[in-house]
Amino acid sequence: MEKPNHIIKLQPLKIAIWLVIISFIIVVCSLIGQRPIYESDPTKKFFLDLFAKEFFVNSGENIATYWNMFMLIAMAVLAFVIAAIKSAQQEKNKSFWWILGVIFSCFAIDELSLISYKLINLLQKLPEMEGGFLYNWFYPATTTLLLLLFGFFIWFYIRLDAKNKVLFPISILFYTLGAFRNILISGQYASLHGNTNQTYLWMTHTEEFIEYIGIILMIYLLLTYVASHRLEIELVSKE
């Protein structure tokens, strides 16, 4: 007897909308959690502190961080799925989809490990380090890596269809502005005015939400790419 085929239909726009809603809720919870806590009951204070810590977008290893990492992993999985299909179809550009999946995977790992921030802090302190000139190879190495990454994204951009050629640079820009906020806008503000006022708090939360939007746009791009190219995935079990 032939087994029935069940089709799961995913709508990219609905998925993107739900991701935006969840991201917005996390950012709002983060803002709510940063209000001053005036609670004498130790049990209530414990849970209020826990709520504030778990949703705070400027912290690490909490719900906000894991949500960001989850979406980055979704990006990587979609890129790997497209790469696998391209490989099965023996297309020439399949290797670039594998590279894109690896890049997104590195972004996801870095979200939790903060390797990029640690390297940036090291680079900023190199001139003051004792014997710092011995480590100046970091400068050309980092520049080379960034140029290669930039060149890859240009190559990828050229091969996108017209609709995604608009979404792709916007998503990359939004993700960059949010992911590297400590170096760009809010980081510069904190160096001038400190990081304990309400303005800085609102700036960082806005940047975090912009980062979320950048990731969601990329997920939407990848989903629509799969849909527009009629790529199908079939799971089979050997009996």
Phi and psi in degrees as a GROMACS rama.xvg file:
@    title "Ramachandran Plot"
@    xaxis  label "Phi"
@    yaxis  label "Psi"
@TYPE xy
-75.6322  132.408  GLU-2
-76.1233  140.145  LYS-3
-68.6383  146.795  PRO-4
-94.5768  128.191  ASN-5
-111.638  130.462  HIS-6
-110.549  126.771  ILE-7
-98.9697  118.107  ILE-8
-100.852  125.964  LYS-9
-113.691  129.447  LEU-10
-102.717  112.168  GLN-11
-53.0205  -40.9016  PRO-12
-65.914  -43.4091  LEU-13
-64.832  -40.5103  LYS-14
-61.1958  -44.6445  ILE-15
-62.8156  -40.9258  ALA-16
-63.3265  -43.646  ILE-17
-65.0803  -37.8001  TRP-18
-64.2244  -38.9501  LEU-19
-64.8454  -43.811  VAL-20
-61.2292  -47.4356  ILE-21
-63.5753  -41.6265  ILE-22
-62.8295  -41.852  SER-23
-63.6047  -41.4594  PHE-24
-61.8609  -41.7535  ILE-25
-63.3467  -42.9914  ILE-26
-65.3029  -41.7074  VAL-27
-64.2232  -43.3992  VAL-28
-61.1258  -36.9292  CYS-29
-63.1414  -43.9058  SER-30
-65.4475  -42.5564  LEU-31
-61.5398  -39.9705  ILE-32
-67.8918  -16.3983  GLY-33
-90.759  3.06892  GLN-34
-70.1617  148.609  ARG-35
-58.11  138.276  PRO-36
-101.517  117.959  ILE-37
-117.654  84.7896  TYR-38
-139.553  124.082  GLU-39
-87.7249  -25.7161  SER-40
-70.1925  117.866  ASP-41
-62.993  -32.7446  PRO-42
-68.0201  -48.7427  THR-43
-62.9217  -40.9161  LYS-44
-63.323  -37.4601  LYS-45
-60.4602  -47.539  PHE-46
-71.4645  -33.1363  PHE-47
-66.6373  -41.7098  LEU-48
-64.015  -40.174  ASP-49
-64.0964  -42.9664  LEU-50
-59.5976  -47.1316  PHE-51
-61.9126  -41.5416  ALA-52
-69.825  -42.5836  LYS-53
-71.5927  -27.3218  GLU-54
-104.137  -4.23647  PHE-55
-67.8283  119.254  PHE-56
-75.0685  -16.6251  VAL-57
-91.5232  5.0311  ASN-58
-104.449  -171.383  SER-59
-135.713  164.271  GLY-60
53.2974  48.3057  GLU-61
-137.152  -171.529  ASN-62
-59.5775  -42.2977  ILE-63
-61.4991  -42.9564  ALA-64
-66.0668  -44.7953  THR-65
-67.3804  -32.7797  TYR-66
-65.4989  -43.8893  TRP-67
-60.3828  -45.2561  ASN-68
-64.6505  -38.0789  MET-69
-58.7302  -44.8208  PHE-70
-68.56  -36.3713  MET-71
-65.4878  -38.5426  LEU-72
-64.7586  -39.1647  ILE-73
-59.9446  -40.8848  ALA-74
-59.5197  -46.2006  MET-75
-64.0622  -43.4444  ALA-76
-61.9545  -43.6353  VAL-77
-61.6598  -41.9674  LEU-78
-64.0764  -41.0151  ALA-79
-67.1758  -36.6433  PHE-80
-62.6901  -45.9158  VAL-81
-63.2731  -39.8624  ILE-82
-62.6022  -40.73  ALA-83
-64.6184  -40.3787  ALA-84
-67.7806  -41.8691  ILE-85
-62.1011  -37.8587  LYS-86
-66.2199  -40.6503  SER-87
-65.1205  -30.2151  ALA-88
-88.7437  0.556648  GLN-89
57.5912  40.8798  GLN-90
-83.6394  152.25  GLU-91
-68.9145  -35.4868  LYS-92
-91.071  19.3828  ASN-93
-63.3028  -34.8971  LYS-94
-64.3051  -30.8938  SER-95
-70.9757  -29.988  PHE-96
-69.6823  -36.3443  TRP-97
-63.5285  -42.0885  TRP-98
-62.412  -41.758  ILE-99
-61.5754  -40.5851  LEU-100
-62.9603  -39.6082  GLY-101
-65.5222  -41.3267  VAL-102
-62.1193  -46.479  ILE-103
-64.0739  -35.6311  PHE-104
-63.9303  -39.9773  SER-105
-63.601  -38.8008  CYS-106
-60.4865  -42.5616  PHE-107
-65.2782  -42.9999  ALA-108
-65.2179  -41.1547  ILE-109
-66.6448  -29.0339  ASP-110
-59.6281  -34.2875  GLU-111
-93.5262  -38.5723  LEU-112
-85.621  -22.9203  SER-113
58.4454  37.1675  LEU-114
-62.5497  -41.389  ILE-115
-62.5072  -41.089  SER-116
-65.0296  -38.6056  TYR-117
-65.8433  -40.2128  LYS-118
-67.674  -39.4485  LEU-119
-64.2732  -43.0365  ILE-120
-60.9919  -38.0467  ASN-121
-64.877  -44.9555  LEU-122
-62.7987  -37.4786  LEU-123
-67.1598  -25.4744  GLN-124
-99.6026  -3.94129  LYS-125
-55.2234  -46.9101  LEU-126
-58.7446  -27.5566  PRO-127
-90.4421  -8.98293  GLU-128
-72.4477  145.392  MET-129
-67.0493  123.613  GLU-130
67.4939  28.7596  GLY-131
-58.4886  -27.5053  GLY-132
-60.94  -23.4825  PHE-133
-67.166  -20.1013  LEU-134
-104.579  8.02879  TYR-135
-69.3164  -6.40988  ASN-136
-65.1972  -16.6195  TRP-137
-61.967  -35.436  PHE-138
-63.7559  -57.0934  TYR-139
-64.767  -33.3454  PRO-140
-65.7631  -43.9327  ALA-141
-65.7061  -42.5104  THR-142
-61.2136  -43.5095  THR-143
-61.8729  -43.7735  THR-144
-62.559  -44.0749  LEU-145
-64.5723  -39.1888  LEU-146
-65.0527  -40.9354  LEU-147
-64.6503  -41.4653  LEU-148
-64.4282  -42.7022  LEU-149
-63.8957  -42.9621  PHE-150
-63.1178  -38.6543  GLY-151
-64.2128  -44.7957  PHE-152
-65.9762  -32.9488  PHE-153
-64.5705  -44.1906  ILE-154
-60.1984  -44.1175  TRP-155
-65.0451  -40.1745  PHE-156
-62.6032  -41.5002  TYR-157
-60.2783  -32.275  ILE-158
-91.0456  4.00443  ARG-159
-84.036  157.866  LEU-160
-75.8026  173.074  ASP-161
-59.1603  -42.6884  ALA-162
-64.1434  -46.0422  LYS-163
-75.8279  -16.9738  ASN-164
-67.7345  -19.9547  LYS-165
-85.7811  -43.2973  VAL-166
-70.3098  -37.8293  LEU-167
-60.9912  -54.3576  PHE-168
-64.6925  -32.5454  PRO-169
-65.3158  -44.0797  ILE-170
-63.9354  -41.526  SER-171
-65.2183  -42.2772  ILE-172
-62.9132  -47.5727  LEU-173
-62.44  -44.1374  PHE-174
-63.197  -42.0411  TYR-175
-64.5845  -43.8321  THR-176
-62.0009  -37.9037  LEU-177
-79.996  -44.5578  GLY-178
-67.6098  -31.5473  ALA-179
-113.911  38.215  PHE-180
-65.0799  -28.079  ARG-181
-68.3815  -16.0575  ASN-182
-104.402  -32.6613  ILE-183
-90.423  -113.675  LEU-184
-67.8353  -64.2386  ILE-185
-66.4559  -31.2744  SER-186
-63.3324  -41.5358  GLY-187
-66.9488  -37.9493  GLN-188
-64.1604  -42.2587  TYR-189
-63.8499  -36.3409  ALA-190
-67.2894  -24.8921  SER-191
-95.2867  -38.6395  LEU-192
-122.179  -0.677045  HIS-193
90.1926  169.214  GLY-194
-120.459  28.7728  ASN-195
-115.639  1.45286  THR-196
-97.2977  169.209  ASN-197
-67.1494  -32.8147  GLN-198
-61.4208  -45.3261  THR-199
-63.3455  -39.9598  TYR-200
-61.3571  -45.8457  LEU-201
-67.4061  -36.7415  TRP-202
-62.3912  -47.046  MET-203
-67.182  -36.1097  THR-204
-70.1049  -37.0586  HIS-205
-64.4772  -42.2383  THR-206
-65.5488  -37.7425  GLU-207
-64.1521  -41.9167  GLU-208
-66.4616  -37.0164  PHE-209
-62.6601  -39.4693  ILE-210
-62.1425  -43.731  GLU-211
-57.0757  -45.3637  TYR-212
-61.9395  -40.0339  ILE-213
-60.5711  -43.3855  GLY-214
-66.3084  -42.6791  ILE-215
-63.9701  -40.1165  ILE-216
-60.7474  -39.164  LEU-217
-68.156  -40.2097  MET-218
-61.6166  -43.714  ILE-219
-61.9559  -40.9672  TYR-220
-59.367  -47.5357  LEU-221
-65.913  -39.3495  LEU-222
-65.5079  -42.3998  LEU-223
-69.3797  -29.968  THR-224
-64.105  -44.14  TYR-225
-61.339  -43.559  VAL-226
-67.6693  -42.988  ALA-227
-70.6116  -25.5922  SER-228
-97.7679  9.91499  HIS-229
52.4654  42.3808  ARG-230
-83.559  129.185  LEU-231
-117.673  144.945  GLU-232
-118.987  128.543  ILE-233
-125.312  124.531  GLU-234
-97.9981  123.474  LEU-235
-126.718  151.16  VAL-236
-120.459  133.867  SER-237
-79.2387  130.179  LYS-238
